[in-house]
Amino acid sequence: MENDLLSLAPEYVPLGLVLYNEEGYLKYANSIALNMFGVTMKEVYDINIFNDPNIGTEDKALLKQGLDVSFETDYDFDLCGENFFDTSIRGSRKYFVTKVNLMKGPNGELKGYILTCEDVTEKKAQERKIKSTQKELALALKAGKLISWNYNIEDNTFHKFDIHVENIKKIPFESILKTIHMDDRNKFLELVNSIIAKQTLPDNSIVLRVMHKENEEFCYNHFTFSPRENDEGKVISITFIERDITKDVQYQQELIMAKNKAEEADKLKSTFLANMSHEIRTPLNAIVGFSALLSEVENEEEKNEYKQLIETNSDILLRLIGDILDLSKIEVGSIDINRQDLDLCSLCDELFRSFQQRIKNPKVTLKLVNPYKRCVANFDKYRFTQIFTNFVTNAIKYTPEGEITMGYECQPGQVRLYVKDTGIGIPDEKKNRIFGRFEKLDTFAQGTGLGLSICKAIANATKGEVGFESKENEGSEFWYIGITDVEFIEKSQDIEVEEKAESIAQRPANCPVNIKDLNILIAEDNDSNFLLIQKILRHCHLTRAINGVEAVKKAKDHTFDIVFMDIRMPEMNGLEATAKIREFNNTLPIIALTANAFYTDKEAALAAGCNYFTTKPVKKQEIINILEKYCRQNQRNTPIG
């Protein structure tokens, strides 16, 4: 009975079993082994294990040395051929896990070899398939910039997916928790507990801020999760797919900011249009109204009052248009800065005289601090004047009584402009908005609320600084620091500021100028504009040209002391006409007189050959100053005006 059982045992072993004698010749193979190799016992009887071409030379040597061996073989049946054994499955390959043990007698003598082998071909195919899938997964994760994490609940550790198993490291839950932003940790803990408890969740994703080792900054990460359960339905692990969405969040925030900015811009646009409608109509109403009344008034004093009101409101309208043009430049980030060497001493004197005329309130005194005998700085004259004008205009507007002091001070490499007042000051709650557009302390005060925002834009464009100090009901000081080359010499003796201010204030602004009856060519196609110049220069001999072609011809055929040249004219514009005139006359003063107000227009005019550039609307005093400057050699006793 026992012998029968022993004889049956080899056939029921779940492995291929082969017996060889001490010389290595095959004497027995069970049916599993025969099926594995696709042979019969007759076909393989007496083949020698040491002739098997699929067993490596090293393993054969170890067997001969009396040692057991085990190996894995990608068994190639084509190698067996006629020298080993023939098989019905020639052309195929199988993967075997093989062990060869020595069989020894009671005295240790070699009796034979027992070989066991397991066909793991399907298992290896599955492993290869899994590896291929893992490679594809790794590629997909890399392409999608994703990271796969697995949380093992039993040992409370995380590990990151890696195709190379040897690289996988278990990370304690607490270590992972420390990388999550403090404010997001409770949210993450609640999520993990809810998943383990199999609670219904509204979504299978969560966004957390996680610390990245590369830059040691918290980044926004989106996690999609999926739990895995065992046969009993218990959650044993959770897979998290992580994606860095920091750029997406930033982009979304930028979109929200852009949307808010667009909405704010739309509100500002509406505010701007409402403000502009009011601010334009207010001086325009005075100009139109008093212009109409002027012809009906006979009293000379009343006429002069109306003229003064018309002139004042014209200046307001011009400044308003200038602010609007500057605003358009600010919108596109193209504030023009055109530096030149400026004599700040004389320029500040001129500005002071101009500002003095704007103060109508007898309770307010304007003072100038001009502490240098000589001061030359490399500045944009227009922007320098604009900053001072905006500061002083605001000070006049918000100083019901007291004094306003304007001045400047120099240090190597910089000039600081300032305007102090003893006015109403600025409440603390409005200080952070003071350089914003359309901001006004008093909504009923005249002005667009653009002046200080333009000063801020100029400061940015010149790499300078602008700021203020203010106390409510005590006054304010606004300042601008310009970075520039500057040369200055302080006055050798102190001069009282008030005396200086008084002497400047006493200088007449409109002294009559004695200039000979000049021959002047006016190139102007608009009848109204020509009539205005004609009235201003009524003591001069005027010749009119209505286009550029005519202006060139008359300049060639006649002798003129000076030419006032409009730029936009039919047939030939003023720039072309000037260039033509310069071909035969380089000494004739040509003054560009145009409604084109941008600096690029000025550059174009000077490049064409004009001596000077001024803009419409025409002011009588400016025309007289131009004649005085360019026709000084022809001075006579005949006054103009």
C-alpha positions as CSV (number, residue, x, y, z in Angstrom):
1,M,0.0,0.0,0.0
2,E,2.8,2.4,0.9
3,N,4.7,1.5,-2.2
4,D,1.6,2.2,-4.3
5,L,1.2,5.6,-2.7
6,L,4.9,6.4,-3.2
7,S,4.6,5.4,-6.9
8,L,1.7,7.8,-7.4
9,A,3.2,10.7,-5.6
10,P,5.4,12.0,-8.5
11,E,2.3,12.3,-10.7
12,Y,0.5,14.4,-8.2
13,V,3.2,16.8,-7.4
14,P,2.1,20.2,-8.8
15,L,5.4,20.7,-10.5
16,G,7.4,19.2,-13.3
17,L,9.6,16.4,-11.7
18,V,12.6,14.8,-13.5
19,L,15.0,12.3,-12.2
20,Y,18.6,11.8,-13.5
21,N,21.2,9.2,-12.5
22,E,24.6,10.0,-11.1
23,E,25.9,10.5,-14.6
24,G,23.1,12.9,-15.4
25,Y,21.0,10.7,-17.7
26,L,17.3,11.2,-17.5
27,K,15.5,8.1,-16.1
28,Y,12.1,9.5,-15.2
29,A,9.8,12.5,-15.8
30,N,6.3,12.9,-14.5
31,S,3.4,13.8,-16.9
32,I,3.5,17.5,-15.9
33,A,7.1,17.7,-16.9
34,L,6.5,15.8,-20.2
35,N,3.6,18.1,-21.0
36,M,5.7,21.2,-20.2
37,F,8.4,20.1,-22.8
38,G,5.9,18.6,-25.3
39,V,7.6,15.2,-25.3
40,T,7.0,11.6,-24.4
41,M,9.1,9.5,-22.0
42,K,10.5,7.6,-24.9
43,E,11.7,10.8,-26.7
44,V,13.7,12.0,-23.7
45,Y,14.8,8.9,-22.0
46,D,18.6,8.9,-21.4
47,I,19.2,12.5,-22.5
48,N,21.9,14.1,-20.4
49,I,21.2,17.1,-18.2
50,F,24.7,18.5,-19.0
51,N,23.8,18.6,-22.7
52,D,20.7,20.9,-22.1
53,P,21.6,24.1,-24.1
54,N,19.2,26.1,-22.0
55,I,21.0,25.5,-18.7
56,G,23.9,27.9,-18.2
57,T,27.6,26.9,-18.1
58,E,28.0,28.2,-14.6
59,D,25.0,26.2,-13.2
60,K,26.4,23.0,-14.9
61,A,29.8,23.6,-13.3
62,L,28.2,24.0,-9.9
63,L,26.3,20.7,-10.3
64,K,29.5,18.9,-11.1
65,Q,31.1,20.4,-8.0
66,G,28.3,18.8,-6.0
67,L,26.2,21.9,-5.4
68,D,22.5,22.4,-5.7
69,V,21.4,25.1,-8.2
70,S,18.3,27.1,-8.9
71,F,17.6,29.4,-11.9
72,E,15.0,31.0,-14.1
73,T,15.1,30.1,-17.7
74,D,13.5,31.7,-20.8
75,Y,13.4,28.2,-22.4
76,D,14.1,28.2,-26.1
77,F,12.9,24.9,-27.6
78,D,14.6,25.6,-30.9
79,L,18.0,25.3,-29.2
80,C,17.2,21.6,-28.3
81,G,17.3,20.4,-31.9
82,E,18.3,16.9,-32.8
83,N,21.3,16.8,-30.4
84,F,19.2,16.9,-27.3
85,F,15.6,16.1,-27.9
86,D,12.9,16.8,-30.5
87,T,9.6,18.3,-29.4
88,S,6.2,19.1,-30.8
89,I,6.4,22.6,-29.5
90,R,9.5,23.7,-31.4
91,G,9.4,27.4,-32.2
92,S,7.9,28.4,-28.9
93,R,9.4,29.7,-25.6
94,K,8.4,29.1,-22.0
95,Y,9.6,30.6,-18.8
96,F,10.6,28.1,-16.2
97,V,11.6,28.4,-12.5
98,T,14.0,25.4,-12.0
99,K,15.7,23.8,-9.1
100,V,18.2,20.9,-9.3
101,N,19.1,19.1,-6.1
102,L,21.7,16.3,-5.7
103,M,20.4,12.9,-4.4
104,K,22.9,11.2,-2.2
105,G,23.2,7.8,-0.5
106,P,23.6,7.0,3.2
107,N,27.3,7.5,2.9
108,G,27.1,10.7,1.0
109,E,27.8,9.2,-2.4
110,L,26.0,10.8,-5.4
111,K,23.0,8.7,-6.5
112,G,21.5,11.1,-9.0
113,Y,19.8,14.5,-9.6
114,I,16.2,15.6,-9.0
115,L,14.9,18.5,-11.1
116,T,11.7,20.4,-10.3
117,C,10.4,23.1,-12.5
118,E,7.4,25.4,-12.6
119,D,6.0,26.9,-15.8
120,V,5.6,30.6,-15.0
121,T,5.1,31.7,-18.6
122,E,1.7,33.2,-18.0
123,K,2.8,34.8,-14.8
124,K,5.8,36.4,-16.6
125,A,3.5,37.6,-19.3
126,Q,1.3,39.2,-16.7
127,E,4.3,40.8,-15.1
128,R,5.5,42.2,-18.4
129,K,2.0,43.5,-19.1
130,I,1.9,45.1,-15.6
131,K,5.3,46.7,-16.2
132,S,4.2,47.9,-19.6
133,T,1.1,49.4,-18.0
134,Q,3.2,51.0,-15.3
135,K,5.5,52.5,-17.8
136,E,2.5,53.9,-19.7
137,L,1.1,55.2,-16.4
138,A,4.5,56.8,-15.5
139,L,4.6,58.4,-18.9
140,A,1.0,59.7,-18.5
141,L,1.7,61.0,-15.0
142,K,4.8,62.8,-16.2
143,A,3.1,64.2,-19.3
144,G,0.2,65.4,-17.2
145,K,2.6,66.7,-14.4
146,L,0.8,64.4,-12.0
147,I,2.0,62.5,-8.9
148,S,0.3,59.3,-7.6
149,W,0.3,58.8,-3.8
150,N,-0.9,55.7,-2.0
151,Y,-1.9,55.9,1.7
152,N,-1.8,52.6,3.5
153,I,-4.2,52.8,6.4
154,E,-2.9,49.8,8.3
155,D,0.7,51.1,8.7
156,N,-0.3,54.8,8.4
157,T,2.2,55.6,5.7
158,F,2.3,57.2,2.3
159,H,4.3,56.2,-0.7
160,K,4.8,57.8,-4.1
161,F,4.3,55.8,-7.3
162,D,7.6,54.9,-8.9
163,I,8.1,52.4,-11.7
164,H,11.3,51.4,-10.0
165,V,10.2,49.5,-6.9
166,E,13.5,49.9,-5.2
167,N,13.0,53.7,-5.2
168,I,9.7,53.5,-3.3
169,K,10.0,54.9,0.2
170,K,7.3,54.8,2.9
171,I,6.7,58.2,4.5
172,P,4.9,58.6,7.8
173,F,1.5,60.3,7.8
174,E,2.7,63.0,10.2
175,S,5.5,63.9,7.9
176,I,3.1,64.4,5.0
177,L,0.8,66.4,7.2
178,K,3.6,68.8,8.1
179,T,4.0,69.7,4.4
180,I,0.4,70.9,4.2
181,H,-0.4,74.5,5.0
182,M,-1.5,75.0,8.6
183,D,-4.9,76.4,7.5
184,D,-5.6,73.3,5.3
185,R,-4.5,70.5,7.7
186,N,-7.9,70.1,9.5
187,K,-9.6,70.0,6.1
188,F,-7.3,67.2,5.0
189,L,-7.7,65.2,8.2
190,E,-11.5,65.5,8.0
191,L,-11.4,64.2,4.4
192,V,-9.2,61.1,5.3
193,N,-11.5,60.3,8.2
194,S,-14.6,60.6,6.1
195,I,-13.2,58.3,3.4
196,I,-12.2,55.7,5.9
197,A,-15.7,55.9,7.5
198,K,-17.2,55.5,3.9
199,Q,-19.2,58.7,4.3
200,T,-20.8,60.2,1.2
201,L,-18.7,63.1,-0.1
202,P,-19.9,65.8,-2.5
203,D,-16.8,65.4,-4.7
204,N,-13.8,63.1,-5.0
205,S,-11.3,66.0,-5.0
206,I,-9.7,68.6,-2.7
207,V,-7.4,71.6,-3.1
208,L,-4.6,72.0,-0.6
209,R,-1.6,74.3,-0.2
210,V,1.5,72.1,0.0
211,M,5.1,73.0,0.7
212,H,7.4,72.1,-2.2
213,K,11.0,71.2,-1.3
214,E,12.3,72.7,-4.5
215,N,11.5,76.3,-3.7
216,E,10.2,76.0,-0.1
217,E,7.0,77.8,-1.0
218,F,3.4,76.7,-0.6
219,C,1.8,75.8,-3.9
220,Y,-1.8,75.1,-4.7
221,N,-2.3,71.3,-5.4
222,H,-5.5,69.6,-6.6
223,F,-5.9,66.0,-5.3
224,T,-8.3,63.4,-6.8
225,F,-8.8,60.4,-4.5
226,S,-10.1,56.9,-4.7
227,P,-10.4,54.4,-1.8
228,R,-9.6,50.7,-2.1
229,E,-11.5,48.1,0.0
230,N,-10.8,44.5,1.0
231,D,-13.2,41.6,0.7
232,E,-14.9,42.6,3.9
233,G,-15.7,46.1,2.5
234,K,-13.2,47.8,4.8
235,V,-11.2,50.7,3.3
236,I,-7.5,49.6,3.4
237,S,-5.9,52.3,1.3
238,I,-6.5,55.6,-0.5
239,T,-4.9,56.6,-3.8
240,F,-4.4,60.3,-4.3
241,I,-3.5,61.9,-7.7
242,E,-1.8,65.2,-7.2
243,R,-1.6,68.1,-9.7
244,D,0.1,71.4,-9.1
245,I,-2.5,74.1,-10.0
246,T,-0.6,77.1,-8.7
247,K,-0.3,78.7,-12.1
248,D,-4.0,78.0,-12.8
249,V,-5.0,79.6,-9.5
250,Q,-2.7,82.6,-10.2
251,Y,-4.2,82.9,-13.7
252,Q,-7.7,82.7,-12.2
253,Q,-6.8,85.4,-9.7
254,E,-5.4,87.5,-12.5
255,L,-8.6,87.0,-14.4
256,I,-10.6,88.1,-11.4
257,M,-8.4,91.1,-10.9
258,A,-8.6,91.9,-14.6
259,K,-12.4,91.6,-14.5
260,N,-12.6,93.8,-11.4
261,K,-10.2,96.2,-13.0
262,A,-12.3,96.3,-16.2
263,E,-15.4,96.9,-14.1
264,E,-13.6,99.6,-12.2
265,A,-12.4,101.1,-15.4
266,D,-16.0,101.1,-16.7
267,K,-17.1,102.9,-13.6
268,L,-14.2,105.3,-13.9
269,K,-15.1,105.8,-17.5
270,S,-18.7,106.7,-16.5
271,T,-17.3,108.9,-13.7
272,F,-14.8,110.5,-16.2
273,L,-17.5,111.3,-18.7
274,A,-19.8,112.8,-16.1
275,N,-16.8,114.8,-14.6
276,M,-15.6,115.9,-18.0
277,S,-19.1,117.0,-19.1
278,H,-19.4,119.1,-15.9
279,E,-15.8,120.4,-16.0
280,I,-15.9,121.3,-19.7
281,R,-19.3,122.9,-19.6
282,T,-18.5,125.0,-16.5
283,P,-15.8,127.2,-18.1
284,L,-17.4,126.9,-21.5
285,N,-20.6,128.4,-20.0
286,A,-18.7,131.4,-18.7
287,I,-16.8,131.8,-22.0
288,V,-19.9,131.6,-24.2
289,G,-22.1,133.6,-21.8
290,F,-19.7,136.5,-21.2
291,S,-18.6,136.6,-24.9
292,A,-22.3,137.2,-25.8
293,L,-22.7,139.8,-23.1
294,L,-19.5,141.6,-24.1
295,S,-21.1,143.2,-27.2
296,E,-24.0,144.5,-25.1
297,V,-21.9,146.2,-22.4
298,E,-20.8,149.8,-22.7
299,N,-19.2,150.3,-19.3
300,E,-15.4,149.9,-19.8
301,E,-14.9,148.6,-16.3
302,E,-17.5,145.9,-16.8
303,K,-16.1,145.0,-20.1
304,N,-12.7,144.5,-18.6
305,E,-14.3,142.3,-15.9
306,Y,-15.9,140.1,-18.6
307,K,-12.7,139.9,-20.5
308,Q,-10.8,138.8,-17.4
309,L,-13.5,136.1,-16.7
310,I,-13.3,134.9,-20.3
311,E,-9.5,134.7,-20.1
312,T,-9.6,132.9,-16.7
313,N,-12.1,130.3,-17.9
314,S,-10.1,129.8,-21.1
315,D,-7.0,128.9,-19.1
316,I,-9.1,126.5,-17.0
317,L,-10.4,124.8,-20.2
318,L,-6.9,124.6,-21.7
319,R,-5.5,122.9,-18.5
320,L,-8.4,120.5,-18.6
321,I,-7.7,119.5,-22.2
322,G,-4.0,119.1,-21.2
323,D,-5.0,116.8,-18.3
324,I,-7.2,114.7,-20.6
325,L,-4.4,114.3,-23.1
326,D,-2.0,113.3,-20.4
327,L,-4.6,110.8,-19.1
328,S,-4.7,109.1,-22.5
329,K,-0.9,108.8,-22.4
330,I,-1.0,107.3,-18.9
331,E,-3.5,104.7,-20.1
332,V,-1.1,103.4,-22.7
333,G,2.0,103.9,-20.5
334,S,3.6,106.4,-22.8
335,I,4.3,109.6,-20.8
336,D,6.8,111.6,-22.8
337,I,9.9,112.8,-21.0
338,N,12.2,115.1,-22.9
339,R,15.0,116.4,-20.8
340,Q,16.9,119.6,-21.4
341,D,19.1,121.9,-19.3
342,L,16.8,124.2,-17.4
343,D,17.6,127.4,-15.5
344,L,15.5,126.6,-12.4
345,C,16.1,130.1,-10.9
346,S,14.5,132.0,-13.7
347,L,11.9,129.3,-14.4
348,C,10.6,129.3,-10.8
349,D,10.5,133.1,-10.9
350,E,8.3,132.9,-14.0
351,L,6.0,130.2,-12.5
352,F,5.7,132.2,-9.3
353,R,4.5,135.3,-11.2
354,S,2.1,133.2,-13.1
355,F,0.7,131.5,-9.9
356,Q,0.4,134.9,-8.2
357,Q,-2.2,136.0,-10.8
358,R,-4.3,132.9,-10.0
359,I,-4.8,133.8,-6.4
360,K,-8.0,135.8,-6.1
361,N,-8.4,135.3,-2.3
362,P,-6.9,138.3,-0.4
363,K,-6.5,136.1,2.6
364,V,-4.0,133.8,0.9
365,T,-0.3,134.8,0.4
366,L,2.0,132.9,-2.1
367,K,5.7,132.8,-1.3
368,L,8.7,131.5,-3.3
369,V,11.8,130.0,-1.9
370,N,14.5,130.3,-4.6
371,P,17.7,129.8,-2.6
372,Y,20.3,129.6,-5.4
373,K,22.2,132.2,-7.3
374,R,22.5,129.7,-10.2
375,C,20.8,126.4,-10.7
376,V,20.8,124.3,-13.9
377,A,19.2,120.9,-13.9
378,N,18.5,118.4,-16.7
379,F,14.7,118.3,-16.6
380,D,11.7,118.1,-18.9
381,K,10.5,121.7,-18.8
382,Y,6.8,120.9,-19.5
383,R,6.7,118.1,-16.8
384,F,8.6,120.3,-14.3
385,T,6.0,123.1,-14.8
386,Q,3.2,120.6,-14.7
387,I,4.2,119.2,-11.3
388,F,4.5,122.6,-9.8
389,T,1.3,123.8,-11.4
390,N,-0.7,120.8,-10.0
391,F,0.8,121.2,-6.5
392,V,0.1,124.9,-6.4
393,T,-3.3,124.7,-8.0
394,N,-4.4,122.2,-5.3
395,A,-2.9,124.3,-2.6
396,I,-4.8,127.4,-3.8
397,K,-8.0,125.3,-4.1
398,Y,-7.8,124.0,-0.5
399,T,-6.3,126.9,1.4
400,P,-9.1,129.3,2.4
401,E,-6.6,131.5,4.3
402,G,-3.0,131.6,5.3
403,E,0.0,131.1,3.1
404,I,1.3,128.8,0.4
405,T,5.1,128.4,-0.1
406,M,6.6,126.9,-3.2
407,G,10.2,126.1,-3.5
408,Y,13.0,123.7,-4.4
409,E,16.2,122.4,-3.0
410,C,19.1,120.6,-4.6
411,Q,21.5,117.8,-3.6
412,P,24.1,116.2,-5.9
413,G,22.1,114.1,-8.4
414,Q,18.6,115.2,-7.4
415,V,16.2,118.1,-7.1
416,R,13.3,118.2,-4.6
417,L,10.3,120.4,-5.5
418,Y,7.8,121.2,-2.8
419,V,4.6,123.2,-2.1
420,K,3.5,123.8,1.5
421,D,0.2,125.3,2.5
422,T,-1.8,126.1,5.7
423,G,-5.0,124.8,4.3
424,I,-7.6,122.3,5.3
425,G,-5.3,119.3,5.2
426,I,-6.2,115.7,4.3
427,P,-8.3,113.4,6.5
428,D,-6.5,110.1,7.3
429,E,-9.2,108.0,5.6
430,K,-8.5,109.7,2.3
431,K,-4.7,109.7,2.3
432,N,-4.3,106.3,0.6
433,R,-6.4,107.4,-2.4
434,I,-4.8,110.9,-2.8
435,F,-2.9,109.9,-6.0
436,G,-5.8,108.0,-7.5
437,R,-7.6,109.2,-10.6
438,F,-10.7,111.5,-10.2
439,E,-10.0,111.8,-6.5
440,K,-11.0,115.1,-5.0
441,L,-11.2,116.2,-1.3
442,D,-14.2,118.3,-2.2
443,T,-16.5,116.9,-4.8
444,F,-17.8,120.5,-5.4
445,A,-14.4,121.9,-6.0
446,Q,-13.5,122.7,-9.6
447,G,-11.1,120.3,-11.3
448,T,-10.9,116.8,-12.8
449,G,-9.2,115.0,-9.9
450,L,-6.4,114.0,-12.4
451,G,-3.6,116.4,-11.4
452,L,-1.9,114.3,-8.6
453,S,-2.3,111.0,-10.5
454,I,-0.5,112.7,-13.5
455,C,2.3,113.8,-11.0
456,K,2.5,110.2,-9.9
457,A,2.8,109.0,-13.5
458,I,5.5,111.6,-14.2
459,A,7.4,110.4,-11.1
460,N,7.3,106.8,-12.3
461,A,8.4,107.8,-15.8
462,T,11.4,109.7,-14.5
463,K,12.3,107.1,-11.9
464,G,11.6,109.7,-9.2
465,E,9.4,109.9,-6.2
466,V,6.3,111.8,-5.2
467,G,4.6,112.1,-1.9
468,F,3.1,114.3,0.8
469,E,2.7,114.9,4.5
470,S,-0.6,116.3,5.8
471,K,-2.6,117.0,9.0
472,E,-6.2,117.7,8.9
473,N,-7.0,121.4,9.6
474,E,-3.3,122.2,9.7
475,G,-2.1,122.0,6.1
476,S,-0.2,119.8,3.7
477,E,3.2,119.6,1.9
478,F,3.4,117.9,-1.5
479,W,6.8,117.0,-2.9
480,Y,8.5,115.5,-5.9
481,I,12.1,114.2,-6.0
482,G,13.6,114.1,-9.5
483,I,16.8,112.2,-10.2
484,T,18.9,114.4,-12.5
485,D,22.2,116.0,-13.1
486,V,22.2,119.4,-11.4
487,E,24.7,122.2,-10.9
488,F,23.9,124.9,-8.3
489,I,25.5,127.8,-6.5
490,E,23.9,129.1,-3.3
491,K,23.3,132.8,-2.9
492,S,26.2,134.6,-1.2
493,Q,23.9,136.5,1.1
494,D,20.5,135.7,2.5
495,I,17.5,137.4,0.9
496,E,14.3,137.4,2.8
497,V,11.8,135.2,0.9
498,E,8.9,137.7,1.5
499,E,11.0,140.6,0.0
500,K,11.9,138.4,-3.0
501,A,8.3,137.4,-3.4
502,E,7.2,141.0,-3.2
503,S,9.7,142.2,-5.8
504,I,8.7,139.5,-8.1
505,A,5.0,140.1,-7.6
506,Q,5.6,143.8,-8.5
507,R,7.0,143.0,-11.9
508,P,4.4,143.8,-14.6
509,A,3.3,140.7,-16.6
510,N,2.2,142.6,-19.7
511,C,4.6,145.4,-20.3
512,P,4.1,147.1,-23.7
513,V,6.7,145.9,-26.2
514,N,8.2,148.5,-28.6
515,I,8.6,146.7,-32.0
516,K,8.7,148.2,-35.4
517,D,5.9,147.6,-37.9
518,L,6.9,144.2,-39.0
519,N,6.3,142.4,-42.2
520,I,4.8,139.1,-41.1
521,L,3.7,136.1,-43.2
522,I,0.7,134.2,-41.7
523,A,0.2,130.7,-43.2
524,E,-3.3,129.9,-41.9
525,D,-6.2,128.3,-43.8
526,N,-8.8,129.0,-41.1
527,D,-10.5,132.5,-41.4
528,S,-11.3,132.8,-37.7
529,N,-7.8,131.9,-36.6
530,F,-6.3,134.4,-39.1
531,L,-8.7,137.1,-37.9
532,L,-7.6,136.6,-34.3
533,I,-3.9,137.0,-35.2
534,Q,-4.8,140.0,-37.4
535,K,-6.4,141.7,-34.4
536,I,-3.5,141.0,-32.1
537,L,-0.9,142.2,-34.7
538,R,-3.0,145.1,-36.1
539,H,0.0,147.5,-36.1
540,C,2.0,145.1,-38.3
541,H,1.9,144.4,-42.0
542,L,0.4,141.0,-42.4
543,T,0.4,138.8,-45.6
544,R,-1.8,135.7,-45.6
545,A,-1.2,132.3,-47.3
546,I,-4.0,129.8,-47.2
547,N,-1.9,126.7,-47.9
548,G,1.6,125.5,-47.9
549,V,2.2,126.0,-51.6
550,E,1.2,129.7,-51.4
551,A,3.3,130.2,-48.2
552,V,6.5,128.9,-50.1
553,K,5.8,131.1,-53.1
554,K,5.2,134.3,-51.0
555,A,8.3,133.6,-48.8
556,K,10.4,133.4,-52.0
557,D,8.9,136.4,-53.7
558,H,8.8,138.8,-50.7
559,T,10.8,139.8,-47.7
560,F,9.4,139.0,-44.3
561,D,10.6,139.5,-40.7
562,I,9.0,136.4,-39.4
563,V,6.5,133.6,-40.5
564,F,3.8,132.0,-38.4
565,M,3.2,128.6,-39.9
566,D,0.1,126.5,-39.4
567,I,0.8,122.7,-39.7
568,R,-2.4,121.3,-41.1
569,M,-3.2,123.0,-44.3
570,P,-4.5,121.9,-47.7
571,E,-2.3,121.1,-50.8
572,M,0.9,121.2,-48.8
573,N,1.2,121.1,-45.0
574,G,3.2,123.4,-42.8
575,L,6.1,120.9,-42.3
576,E,6.6,120.5,-46.0
577,A,6.3,124.2,-46.6
578,T,8.9,124.9,-43.9
579,A,11.4,122.4,-45.4
580,K,10.9,124.0,-48.9
581,I,11.5,127.5,-47.5
582,R,14.7,126.3,-45.8
583,E,16.0,125.3,-49.2
584,F,16.4,129.0,-50.1
585,N,16.3,130.8,-46.8
586,N,18.0,129.7,-43.6
587,T,17.7,132.9,-41.6
588,L,14.0,133.7,-41.8
589,P,12.4,132.9,-38.3
590,I,9.5,130.4,-38.8
591,I,7.2,129.8,-35.9
592,A,5.0,126.7,-35.9
593,L,1.6,127.8,-34.7
594,T,-0.7,124.7,-34.5
595,A,-3.5,122.9,-32.7
596,N,-1.3,119.8,-32.6
597,A,-0.2,119.7,-29.0
598,F,2.0,116.5,-28.6
599,Y,5.7,116.6,-28.1
600,T,6.2,114.5,-31.2
601,D,4.5,117.3,-33.2
602,K,7.0,119.7,-31.7
603,E,9.9,117.5,-32.7
604,A,8.6,117.2,-36.2
605,A,8.3,120.9,-36.5
606,L,11.8,121.7,-35.3
607,A,13.2,118.9,-37.5
608,A,11.5,120.5,-40.5
609,G,13.3,123.8,-39.8
610,C,11.0,125.8,-37.5
611,N,12.7,128.0,-34.9
612,Y,10.0,127.7,-32.3
613,F,6.8,125.7,-31.6
614,T,3.7,127.0,-29.9
615,T,0.1,125.7,-29.7
616,K,-3.3,127.2,-30.2
617,P,-5.3,128.8,-28.8
618,V,-3.2,131.9,-29.5
619,K,-2.4,134.1,-26.5
620,K,-1.5,137.8,-27.2
621,Q,1.3,138.0,-24.7
622,E,3.0,134.9,-26.0
623,I,2.9,136.2,-29.6
624,I,4.5,139.5,-28.4
625,N,7.2,137.5,-26.5
626,I,7.9,135.6,-29.7
627,L,8.2,138.7,-31.8
628,E,10.4,140.3,-29.1
629,K,12.7,137.3,-29.1
630,Y,13.0,136.7,-32.8
631,C,12.7,140.2,-34.2
632,R,14.7,142.1,-31.5
633,Q,17.0,143.6,-34.1
634,N,14.1,145.5,-35.6
635,Q,12.8,147.1,-32.5
636,R,11.3,150.6,-32.8
637,N,9.1,152.8,-30.7
638,T,5.8,151.6,-32.1
639,P,4.0,149.4,-29.5
640,I,1.9,146.3,-30.5
641,G,-1.5,146.0,-28.9
